[in-house]
């Protein structure tokens, strides 16, 4: 299936991974729409890319999401691919996290994806074709100290998408989850680094999205090699796996190695401070 000519809508499209996805598919001839809670940023990004459609979007609000999808289809035609990319992250001790922060992460990362999947799939199933792509994370399958709430939401994204796919098998609509490793965007500002692992770039995730549009797959890791590493780690006894994580420093990335001051601007903007 060629990306060219398809109508593709991307949430959280003003910056980071969402913007990289929009840029990649537009470059391949798709008709692209982006939505984002930050209206000025999404309008500026749309103008810079020369997109036909960009608009404010609150993925946690049914009316906002419905109006966004209606407007995209009125202007660009039926949506072939919806990429539910919008997400936020909180960092710190799970038991000490402020309730308002926990709720914000849950609302955007779980409810926003559930709502987008439902609203997108309802339109696609009625036509018997389409593709919903939800952005998960390696945190969808692996725990990471300091990211308990975020990890819970990404586990939920994977479980929800897998179940919706099973419920709608054979109806012409694909449901995929993209699971990147830590990706160099504002979201991971101040994070540390573990030995033996390299962060992804937004364009790496965008390339994976392009590939999965052309050849739909249920689950895709970015990079692919990390999927192999995760599979091997999950076969290890728990104590061995935890000892390996400690040796590589993965549990320090968002705890003792975190530079909290570098996250202040992101936390204020996303309501996760």
Secondary structure, DSSP 8 states (H G I E B T S, - for coil): --STT-EEEEESTTSHHHHHHHHHHHHTT-EEEEEES-HHHHHHHHHHHT-SEEEE--TT-HHHHHHHHHHHHHHH-S-SEEEE-------S-TTTS-HHHHHHHHIIIIIHHHHHHHHHHHHHHHHT-EEEEEE--GGGTS--TT-HHHHHHHHHHHHHHHHHHHHTTTSSEEEEEEEE-SBSSGGGTT----TT---B-HHHHHHHHHHHHHS--SEEEESHHHHHHHHHHHTS-HHHHHHHHHHHTGGGTTTTT--GGGGHHHHHHHT--
